Each structure stands twice: as structure tokens, then as C-alpha cells.
Amino acid sequence: MARAIMIQGAGSDVGKSLVVAGLARAAKRRGLHVLPFKPQNMSNNAAVTVDGGEIGRAQALQALAAGVEPHTDMNPILLKPETDVGAQVIVQGKRVATLRARDYAALKPSLMPAVLESFERLKAKSDLVLVEGAGSPAEVNLRANDIANMGFARRADVPVILVGDIERGGVIAQMVGIRSVIDPGDDAVIAGFIINKFRGDPSLFDDGYRMIAERTGWRGFGVLPYFDRARELPAEDALGLGEARKPGRTKIVFLALSRIANFDDLDPLKLEPDVDLVMVRPGEAIPGDTTLVIIPGSKSTRGDLDFLRSQGWDVDLLAHVRRGGHVLGLCGGYQMLGRSVLDPDGIEGPAGETRGLELLDVTTVMTPEKSLTRVTAIHAETTQAIDAYEIHIGCTEGEDRARPFAFVGGAPEGAISADGRVQGSYLHGLFTSDEFRRDYLARLGVSAANESHGARVESALDALADHIEQHLDVDGILSLAR
């Protein structure tokens, strides 16, 4: 039976996902069969697993770092927000309900058996399980029914290391404050702490580091400087794509939809040296010098169609096409490009119909069945192979389907307008296929780098492990696992 250790955060977005990925690669180098695990995640950026389910994209990256295929047991509870107050609940890879926050809170205690079941299965087939928490154990108002942090750690008897983000400021207060508000039994499972995202000379924080150790009684495992190559790894939050902007000759923009989903499609583009990847945020207009507009996936297609119109992006898109610009809609973005989106059964929200952007002659009807599969497609225009995945509800038909974007198993997939400038597809992850990406960009007048995206991600994971080995007591961390 494997040992396990849990990495929790002093708050959200402190970098614990990358710490787990780096530790996974470091443990793999030591010859350990390591598996990642996150009891509960909230994200619309999902990955399709080898067993035909879906998990958070961060756990898929951690699986890659560990050298294993992603599996639904690695993230047994996935929450995919559909509205400001409700989310789709995925249990062990399958959708079970869409619930408001209060209703999910009532359901949560009944999900602990599934969490523990998945965890025990991973332990049975590995040497080490690296567990990632969610949010912060300081949220003591949620402690009673917690399955993501201390509730899990106590039930599964897993020691915890707490990660704090010094870049935000106040990290001493965060650590000492957590120690002061959590239950003594929860405090007893915390074995140590890590300070993350330090910029400059780490020795300048020596006094603060000692103060945390003295006031909490926790063991310090090191100060981790900011990892510059983090931008080369898939972003868990779409805002990370906007922050990764760099100069480039050709402007490709994507719309920051209110329920943007599966935006990993954009990761390979942000690394292309000749591409200026721009996030168009709410309240901003689509730049007039844009070559390609990408409408990404959405967890609420009709809701995001209304949101898109409220930003005036529908007018911008029409002007962009009139200027000779190109548009690519992916998954929910593909559905938005059509004449209408119908949801007669209220699967994504209130039942009804929403007029589409009418840039493609297709219509989408939402259906209860969810397409969740990995595929190899052939791009219709370039004949290049595309390794991709599908994760959507709805069936799209119409005249422009006679000009498919690709073929999957010989069957047409997606649609293209008569002038070829507006295209839609259900294929996610398509730009990770290097030859397809090069040919697609070449048709837009962009010279793509002669570099494998997969190799670059692997190189960044190796660099992350080197970074962690240099600055943290990795052997000490791994020795705590039980």
C-alpha cells in the first residue's frame, strides 16, 4: 500500500498545483510510481481520462509529470460552474447533477465515500500518492462537511504541508492566522510549510521564515523562488493566459467568456513566437488589427451568448469578418456561431432558444447525452492528423456541415462557412498537434516555431522538478508520507 502526503494552500492560487506537479516529477526520478489526487476541484478546464470520464486539467498535468495516464480516480469530485450560484457536479468522471451552492453543501457529506474509494484505489497501485487540497483550511466556516482539505486529511490519515504565496503579501499573517483559527486536531496533521513565489534574494525573508516556524511549531521545508517557466505549462485559470502575453507579429485574440471552459486549446498558441495572443476581457473591444478571433468553449452556451452580446462583441465580430478576418469557434464557441441554440429540456439552464451569431448555417439542440472521448481526426483542409478530445453536450446540424472542419473515423466533424473564414469544431486540444498547428497558422500567414509542444511541456516539467529540488527539502517532504 502506498504512502501519501497532502499539499494544501494558505489560500487559493498559491501555486500548490505546480508544487504537486514538480514533486511528482521529482518522485518519479527517484524511481517511485507516483499518482496525483485531488478530492474536490472546481474548474471548467477539464481533461478527458483514459477511462472515459473527466477531471480537472491540473490533475492531468500532474499525471503527465508523474508519467501516467490521467484517470477519474485522480479527481473524484469535479465542480463545473454554470451560473454564479450553481455548478455541474461530476462524481468519478460522470455528471450526477447540477446544484446550487447550498444544495451542494447538503450533498457533500455523502460524497466522502466516493472520495475515499478513489483514494484507496490509487494507493493500492502506487508507491506514493500526492494529494492536493482546494482553497484553504482557514475556511473554518466550511469545515463541518469538508471533503477537500482537513476533512479528507483527517479521515484518510494523511499528513499536510501548507503552501503560502509571498507574492501577495501578508504570508506571515496567513500562516500564523491559520494556526490560530483551525481546530487543534486539524493543526496536529500539519507537518510543515513552504513559502512560494519569492522574487529576489530569499535570505531577506530569513527572519520571517523563522517567525512562522516559531509561532506555528511547523517545520519549514524551504522558500521557493518564482518559477519563470510556469507560463510554458498549461494554465489552470484563463487569466493566466492573459498574463502570459508577449510580442508577436500576428494578433490572435480570444474572448474571455463568463463561463469559459477548456481553454487549454490556447496553450500552444501562447508559446508561438510570432503570435500575439490577446485576451479580450469584458468591457474591451476586439482590436481592429486582429487576424483570428477564437471563441472558446463555454459551460453555458446560451448564457455566454447573452454575455457576448452584452459586451458588444457580436458587432465587433461582424466588423472583423467584413474586414476579411477569420473566426474559429471551439465547442461552445462553435455552437454560438450558428443560427440558434435550443435547449428544450433546460439542460444548461432555463429551457428555451437563443439566437446565435449567424456566422455559420448550423443549429444546435442541447441533448442530455454528453460526448466525452479522445479522438484522432484528420483536418479537412490540410489533411494533417489531430489528436484531440471531445467534451460537450448538444448536436449541431446544418448546411455548412457540408464543408467539415475535420473527419473523425471518416465522418464529417465541424463546419466551415462558404468563404472559408468562419470555422467551427468540437475538437478540443487541436493545437497540441504540431504539424496541424504549423499548417493552420501558415494559412493565416504565421510562421510557427519548429518545436514540439509536447517536448516543450516536458522540458518545463523537468525544469520545475530541478527548481524544487534546488530550493526545497524534497527528501524531507517525501519522508513525511505515510
C-alpha positions as CSV (number, residue, x, y, z in Angstrom):
1,M,0.0,0.0,0.0
2,A,1.3,3.4,-1.0
3,R,2.2,6.3,1.3
4,A,0.6,9.7,0.9
5,I,1.2,13.3,1.6
6,M,-1.1,16.3,1.1
7,I,-0.2,19.8,-0.2
8,Q,-2.7,22.4,1.0
9,G,-2.7,26.2,0.4
10,A,-2.9,29.1,2.7
11,G,-5.4,30.4,0.1
12,S,-6.5,29.9,-3.5
13,D,-4.0,30.2,-6.4
14,V,-0.9,30.0,-4.2
15,G,0.8,27.6,-6.6
16,K,0.1,24.3,-5.0
17,S,-0.9,22.6,-8.3
18,L,2.6,23.3,-9.7
19,V,4.3,22.3,-6.4
20,V,2.5,18.9,-6.7
21,A,3.5,18.6,-10.3
22,G,7.1,19.3,-9.5
23,L,7.1,16.9,-6.6
24,A,5.5,14.3,-8.8
25,R,8.3,14.6,-11.4
26,A,11.0,14.6,-8.6
27,A,9.5,11.4,-7.0
28,K,9.3,9.8,-10.4
29,R,13.0,10.4,-10.9
30,R,13.6,8.6,-7.6
31,G,12.0,5.5,-9.2
32,L,8.7,5.8,-7.4
33,H,5.4,5.1,-9.0
34,V,3.6,8.2,-8.0
35,L,-0.1,9.2,-8.6
36,P,-1.7,12.6,-8.1
37,F,-5.0,13.1,-6.3
38,K,-7.4,16.0,-5.6
39,P,-10.5,15.1,-3.7
40,Q,-12.5,18.0,-5.0
41,N,-11.8,20.6,-7.7
42,M,-13.8,23.5,-9.1
43,S,-12.8,24.2,-12.7
44,N,-14.3,24.4,-16.1
45,N,-11.0,23.4,-17.6
46,A,-11.4,19.6,-17.7
47,A,-9.4,16.8,-19.2
48,V,-10.8,13.5,-20.7
49,T,-9.4,10.5,-19.0
50,V,-8.3,7.1,-20.2
51,D,-11.4,5.5,-18.6
52,G,-13.8,7.9,-20.4
53,G,-14.5,10.4,-17.7
54,E,-13.4,14.0,-16.9
55,I,-11.1,15.5,-14.3
56,G,-9.6,18.9,-13.6
57,R,-6.9,19.9,-16.1
58,A,-4.4,20.5,-13.2
59,Q,-4.6,16.8,-12.3
60,A,-4.0,15.8,-15.9
61,L,-0.8,17.9,-15.8
62,Q,0.3,16.3,-12.6
63,A,-0.4,12.9,-14.1
64,L,1.9,13.9,-17.1
65,A,4.6,14.9,-14.6
66,A,4.3,11.5,-12.9
67,G,4.4,9.7,-16.3
68,V,1.0,8.1,-16.1
69,E,-2.3,8.4,-17.9
70,P,-5.0,10.6,-16.2
71,H,-7.8,8.6,-14.5
72,T,-11.1,9.7,-12.9
73,D,-9.9,8.5,-9.5
74,M,-7.3,11.3,-9.5
75,N,-10.1,13.9,-9.1
76,P,-13.3,12.1,-7.9
77,I,-15.3,15.3,-7.4
78,L,-15.2,18.0,-10.0
79,L,-17.5,21.0,-9.9
80,K,-18.1,22.9,-13.1
81,P,-19.7,26.3,-12.5
82,E,-22.6,27.1,-14.9
83,T,-24.0,30.1,-13.1
84,D,-22.9,32.4,-10.3
85,V,-24.8,30.2,-7.8
86,G,-24.8,26.7,-9.4
87,A,-22.5,24.1,-10.8
88,Q,-22.5,20.8,-12.5
89,V,-21.4,18.0,-10.1
90,I,-19.1,15.4,-11.6
91,V,-18.5,12.3,-9.5
92,Q,-15.8,9.9,-10.5
93,G,-15.9,11.3,-14.0
94,K,-19.6,11.3,-14.6
95,R,-22.2,14.1,-14.3
96,V,-24.7,13.4,-11.5
97,A,-26.5,16.7,-11.0
98,T,-26.5,20.5,-11.4
99,L,-26.9,22.1,-8.0
100,R,-27.0,25.4,-6.3
101,A,-24.2,26.0,-3.8
102,R,-26.5,25.5,-0.8
103,D,-27.8,22.2,-2.2
104,Y,-24.3,21.0,-2.9
105,A,-23.3,21.8,0.7
106,A,-26.0,19.4,1.8
107,L,-24.9,16.7,-0.6
108,K,-21.2,17.0,0.1
109,P,-21.0,14.7,3.2
110,S,-22.5,11.8,1.1
111,L,-19.6,12.2,-1.4
112,M,-16.8,11.4,1.1
113,P,-17.2,7.6,0.5
114,A,-16.5,8.1,-3.3
115,V,-13.5,10.3,-2.4
116,L,-12.1,7.7,-0.1
117,E,-12.8,4.9,-2.5
118,S,-10.9,6.6,-5.3
119,F,-8.0,7.4,-3.0
120,E,-7.7,3.8,-1.8
121,R,-7.7,2.6,-5.4
122,L,-4.8,4.9,-6.2
123,K,-2.9,3.8,-3.0
124,A,-3.3,0.2,-4.0
125,K,-1.5,0.6,-7.3
126,S,1.3,3.1,-6.5
127,D,4.2,3.8,-4.2
128,L,3.2,7.4,-3.4
129,V,0.0,9.5,-3.7
130,L,0.5,13.2,-3.8
131,V,-2.7,14.9,-2.7
132,E,-3.7,18.5,-3.5
133,G,-6.1,20.4,-1.4
134,A,-8.6,23.1,-2.6
135,G,-9.0,26.6,-1.3
136,S,-7.7,26.9,2.3
137,P,-8.1,25.1,5.6
138,A,-8.6,28.6,7.1
139,E,-12.2,28.5,5.7
140,V,-13.3,27.1,9.1
141,N,-16.9,28.1,8.4
142,L,-16.9,25.2,5.8
143,R,-15.1,22.7,8.0
144,A,-18.0,20.6,9.2
145,N,-18.7,19.0,5.8
146,D,-15.3,19.5,4.3
147,I,-14.0,16.8,1.9
148,A,-11.3,18.8,0.2
149,N,-8.8,19.8,2.9
150,M,-8.7,18.8,6.6
151,G,-11.9,16.8,6.4
152,F,-10.2,14.5,3.9
153,A,-6.7,14.6,5.6
154,R,-8.1,13.5,9.0
155,R,-10.3,10.8,7.5
156,A,-7.6,9.4,5.3
157,D,-4.8,10.0,7.9
158,V,-2.6,12.0,5.5
159,P,0.0,14.5,6.8
160,V,-0.3,18.0,5.4
161,I,2.2,20.6,4.2
162,L,0.9,24.1,3.9
163,V,1.9,26.4,0.9
164,G,1.9,30.2,1.3
165,D,2.2,32.7,-1.5
166,I,4.6,35.5,-0.5
167,E,3.9,37.4,-3.8
168,R,0.5,38.5,-2.5
169,G,1.9,39.9,0.8
170,G,0.9,39.0,4.3
171,V,2.2,35.5,4.2
172,I,3.3,35.6,7.8
173,A,-0.2,36.6,9.0
174,Q,-1.7,33.9,6.7
175,M,0.3,31.1,8.2
176,V,0.1,32.2,11.8
177,G,-3.6,33.1,11.4
178,I,-4.4,29.7,10.1
179,R,-2.7,28.1,13.1
180,S,-4.8,30.3,15.4
181,V,-8.3,29.5,13.8
182,I,-8.2,25.8,12.9
183,D,-9.2,23.1,15.2
184,P,-6.3,21.5,17.3
185,G,-7.0,18.2,15.7
186,D,-6.5,19.8,12.3
187,D,-3.4,21.5,13.4
188,A,-1.9,18.2,14.5
189,V,-1.9,16.9,10.9
190,I,0.1,19.8,9.6
191,A,3.7,18.7,9.3
192,G,5.3,21.8,7.8
193,F,5.1,24.7,5.4
194,I,6.6,26.0,2.1
195,I,6.8,29.7,1.1
196,N,6.2,30.0,-2.7
197,K,6.7,32.6,-5.4
198,F,9.5,34.6,-3.8
199,R,11.2,37.2,-6.0
200,G,14.7,38.5,-5.2
201,D,17.1,37.3,-2.5
202,P,15.4,34.6,-0.4
203,S,17.8,35.3,2.5
204,L,15.9,38.6,3.0
205,F,13.0,36.5,4.3
206,D,15.1,34.5,6.9
207,D,13.6,36.4,9.9
208,G,10.0,35.9,8.6
209,Y,10.6,32.3,7.9
210,R,11.9,31.7,11.4
211,M,8.9,33.7,12.8
212,I,6.5,31.4,11.1
213,A,8.2,28.3,12.4
214,E,8.4,29.6,15.9
215,R,4.8,30.8,16.1
216,T,3.2,27.8,14.5
217,G,5.5,25.0,15.6
218,W,5.6,23.7,12.0
219,R,8.7,22.6,10.2
220,G,9.8,24.8,7.2
221,F,10.7,22.9,4.0
222,G,12.1,25.9,2.1
223,V,11.4,29.1,0.2
224,L,10.6,28.5,-3.4
225,P,11.5,31.3,-5.8
226,Y,9.1,32.3,-8.6
227,F,9.3,29.8,-11.4
228,D,9.7,31.7,-14.6
229,R,8.8,28.8,-16.9
230,A,5.4,28.4,-15.4
231,R,3.9,30.2,-18.4
232,E,5.1,27.2,-20.6
233,L,2.8,24.9,-18.7
234,P,-1.0,24.6,-19.2
235,A,-2.8,27.3,-17.3
236,E,-5.5,26.2,-14.8
237,D,-7.1,29.7,-14.9
238,A,-7.9,31.5,-18.1
239,L,-6.5,34.7,-16.5
240,G,-3.1,33.0,-16.7
241,L,-3.3,33.1,-20.5
242,G,-3.9,36.8,-20.4
243,E,-0.9,37.4,-18.1
244,A,1.3,35.4,-20.4
245,R,1.0,37.8,-23.3
246,K,4.2,38.6,-25.3
247,P,5.0,40.5,-28.5
248,G,4.2,38.8,-31.8
249,R,3.7,39.8,-35.4
250,T,0.2,38.3,-35.8
251,K,-2.6,39.1,-33.3
252,I,-4.9,36.2,-32.3
253,V,-7.5,37.1,-29.8
254,F,-9.8,35.0,-27.7
255,L,-13.0,36.1,-25.9
256,A,-13.0,35.9,-22.1
257,L,-16.5,34.4,-21.8
258,S,-18.1,34.5,-18.4
259,R,-18.2,30.6,-18.3
260,I,-15.1,29.9,-20.4
261,A,-14.3,26.2,-20.5
262,N,-11.5,24.0,-21.7
263,F,-9.3,26.9,-22.7
264,D,-6.2,24.6,-22.9
265,D,-6.9,24.8,-26.6
266,L,-5.0,28.1,-26.4
267,D,-1.9,26.9,-24.6
268,P,0.2,26.0,-27.6
269,L,-0.6,29.4,-29.3
270,K,0.7,31.4,-26.4
271,L,4.1,29.9,-26.9
272,E,4.4,30.6,-30.6
273,P,6.9,33.4,-31.0
274,D,5.1,35.1,-34.0
275,V,1.7,35.0,-32.2
276,D,0.5,37.8,-30.0
277,L,-2.2,36.0,-28.0
278,V,-4.6,38.6,-26.6
279,M,-7.4,38.0,-24.1
280,V,-10.3,40.4,-24.8
281,R,-11.8,41.0,-21.4
282,P,-15.3,42.2,-20.5
283,G,-15.6,45.9,-21.4
284,E,-12.9,45.7,-24.1
285,A,-13.4,45.7,-27.9
286,I,-11.9,43.2,-30.3
287,P,-8.8,45.0,-31.8
288,G,-9.2,46.1,-35.4
289,D,-5.8,44.6,-36.4
290,T,-6.8,41.1,-35.3
291,T,-6.1,38.2,-37.7
292,L,-8.0,35.4,-35.9
293,V,-10.7,35.6,-33.3
294,I,-11.2,32.4,-31.3
295,I,-14.5,31.9,-29.4
296,P,-13.5,29.2,-26.8
297,G,-15.6,26.6,-25.1
298,S,-18.3,27.6,-22.6
299,K,-20.0,25.8,-19.7
300,S,-23.2,27.7,-20.5
301,T,-23.5,28.4,-24.3
302,R,-26.8,30.3,-24.2
303,G,-25.7,32.3,-21.1
304,D,-22.4,33.2,-22.7
305,L,-24.2,34.2,-26.0
306,D,-26.1,36.7,-24.0
307,F,-22.9,37.8,-22.2
308,L,-21.1,38.1,-25.6
309,R,-23.8,40.4,-26.9
310,S,-23.8,42.5,-23.7
311,Q,-20.1,43.3,-24.4
312,G,-20.8,44.3,-28.0
313,W,-18.6,41.5,-29.2
314,D,-21.3,40.4,-31.7
315,V,-20.9,43.7,-33.5
316,D,-17.1,43.5,-33.4
317,L,-17.2,40.0,-34.9
318,L,-19.3,41.1,-37.8
319,A,-16.9,44.0,-38.5
320,H,-14.0,41.7,-38.1
321,V,-15.4,39.3,-40.7
322,R,-16.3,42.1,-43.1
323,R,-12.6,43.2,-42.9
324,G,-11.6,39.8,-44.1
325,G,-10.7,38.4,-40.6
326,H,-11.0,34.8,-39.6
327,V,-13.1,33.3,-36.7
328,L,-12.7,29.9,-35.1
329,G,-15.4,28.6,-32.7
330,L,-14.5,25.7,-30.5
331,C,-17.1,23.5,-28.8
332,G,-19.5,26.1,-27.2
333,G,-17.9,28.7,-29.4
334,Y,-18.8,26.6,-32.4
335,Q,-22.4,26.4,-31.2
336,M,-22.6,30.2,-30.8
337,L,-21.6,30.7,-34.4
338,G,-24.8,29.1,-35.7
339,R,-28.3,30.4,-36.3
340,S,-29.6,29.3,-32.9
341,V,-29.0,27.2,-29.8
342,L,-32.1,25.3,-28.5
343,D,-32.3,23.8,-25.0
344,P,-35.8,22.3,-24.9
345,D,-35.1,20.3,-21.7
346,G,-33.3,23.0,-19.7
347,I,-30.1,21.1,-19.5
348,E,-27.8,24.1,-19.2
349,G,-30.3,26.4,-17.6
350,P,-33.9,27.6,-18.2
351,A,-35.4,25.8,-21.2
352,G,-35.6,27.9,-24.4
353,E,-33.9,29.1,-27.5
354,T,-31.2,31.7,-28.1
355,R,-30.4,33.3,-31.4
356,G,-26.8,32.6,-32.5
357,L,-24.3,34.9,-34.2
358,E,-25.5,33.6,-37.6
359,L,-22.0,33.3,-39.0
360,L,-22.5,29.6,-39.7
361,D,-25.5,28.0,-41.2
362,V,-26.0,25.4,-38.5
363,T,-28.3,24.9,-35.5
364,T,-27.6,23.3,-32.2
365,V,-30.0,21.3,-30.0
366,M,-28.9,20.5,-26.5
367,T,-29.3,16.9,-25.6
368,P,-28.8,15.0,-22.2
369,E,-26.1,12.8,-23.6
370,K,-22.6,14.1,-23.1
371,S,-19.8,13.3,-25.7
372,L,-16.7,12.5,-23.7
373,T,-14.0,10.9,-25.7
374,R,-10.5,11.1,-27.1
375,V,-10.2,11.1,-30.9
376,T,-7.8,11.3,-33.7
377,A,-9.2,13.4,-36.5
378,I,-8.0,14.4,-40.0
379,H,-8.1,18.1,-40.8
380,A,-10.1,18.6,-44.0
381,E,-8.1,21.4,-45.4
382,T,-4.5,20.3,-44.6
383,T,-5.1,16.5,-44.2
384,Q,-3.0,16.7,-41.0
385,A,-3.8,14.4,-38.1
386,I,-5.2,16.0,-35.0
387,D,-5.0,14.3,-31.6
388,A,-7.9,15.8,-29.7
389,Y,-10.8,15.2,-27.3
390,E,-14.5,16.0,-27.3
391,I,-16.3,17.1,-24.2
392,H,-19.7,18.6,-25.0
393,I,-23.5,18.2,-25.0
394,G,-25.6,19.1,-28.0
395,C,-26.0,18.1,-31.6
396,T,-25.1,20.5,-34.4
397,E,-26.5,20.2,-37.9
398,G,-27.0,22.5,-40.9
399,E,-25.9,23.4,-44.5
400,D,-22.4,24.4,-43.6
401,R,-21.7,20.9,-42.2
402,A,-21.3,20.0,-45.9
403,R,-17.9,21.7,-45.5
404,P,-16.5,19.9,-42.5
405,F,-13.6,21.2,-40.4
406,A,-12.3,17.7,-40.0
407,F,-13.1,14.0,-40.3
408,V,-13.3,11.6,-37.3
409,G,-13.4,8.0,-38.2
410,G,-14.4,9.0,-41.7
411,A,-17.4,11.0,-40.5
412,P,-17.5,14.8,-41.1
413,E,-16.9,17.0,-38.0
414,G,-17.5,20.7,-37.6
415,A,-18.5,23.3,-40.2
416,I,-17.0,26.0,-42.4
417,S,-18.7,29.0,-44.0
418,A,-18.8,29.3,-47.8
419,D,-16.0,31.9,-47.8
420,G,-13.9,29.7,-45.5
421,R,-13.2,32.5,-43.0
422,V,-15.6,31.2,-40.2
423,Q,-15.0,27.7,-38.9
424,G,-16.3,25.7,-36.0
425,S,-15.3,22.4,-34.4
426,Y,-16.0,20.3,-31.3
427,L,-12.3,19.2,-31.2
428,H,-10.5,20.3,-28.1
429,G,-6.7,20.4,-27.7
430,L,-6.3,20.5,-31.5
431,F,-3.3,22.9,-31.5
432,T,-1.1,20.5,-29.5
433,S,-0.7,18.5,-32.7
434,D,2.4,20.1,-34.1
435,E,2.1,19.6,-37.8
436,F,-1.5,20.6,-37.8
437,R,-0.7,23.8,-35.8
438,R,2.1,24.7,-38.2
439,D,-0.1,24.3,-41.3
440,Y,-3.1,26.0,-39.8
441,L,-1.0,29.0,-38.8
442,A,0.7,29.1,-42.1
443,R,-2.7,29.6,-43.8
444,L,-3.0,32.7,-41.7
445,G,0.4,33.9,-42.7
446,V,2.1,32.9,-39.4
447,S,5.4,31.1,-39.3
448,A,5.2,28.6,-36.5
449,A,8.2,27.5,-34.5
450,N,9.8,24.2,-35.4
451,E,9.3,22.9,-31.9
452,S,7.2,20.2,-30.4
453,H,4.7,21.5,-27.9
454,G,4.7,18.2,-26.0
455,A,8.5,18.3,-25.8
456,R,8.4,21.9,-24.5
457,V,5.9,21.0,-21.8
458,E,8.1,18.0,-20.7
459,S,11.1,20.3,-20.6
460,A,9.3,22.7,-18.4
461,L,8.2,19.9,-16.1
462,D,11.8,18.8,-15.8
463,A,12.9,22.4,-15.1
464,L,10.2,22.6,-12.4
465,A,11.5,19.5,-10.7
466,D,15.0,20.9,-10.9
467,H,13.8,24.1,-9.4
468,I,12.0,22.3,-6.5
469,E,15.0,20.1,-5.9
470,Q,17.3,23.1,-5.6
471,H,15.2,25.1,-3.2
472,L,13.1,22.7,-1.1
473,D,13.9,19.8,1.1
474,V,12.4,17.2,-1.2
475,D,13.7,14.2,0.7
476,G,12.4,15.6,3.9
477,I,8.9,16.2,2.3
478,L,8.8,12.7,0.9
479,S,9.9,11.1,4.2
480,L,6.8,12.5,5.9
481,A,4.4,10.5,3.7
482,R,2.6,7.7,5.4
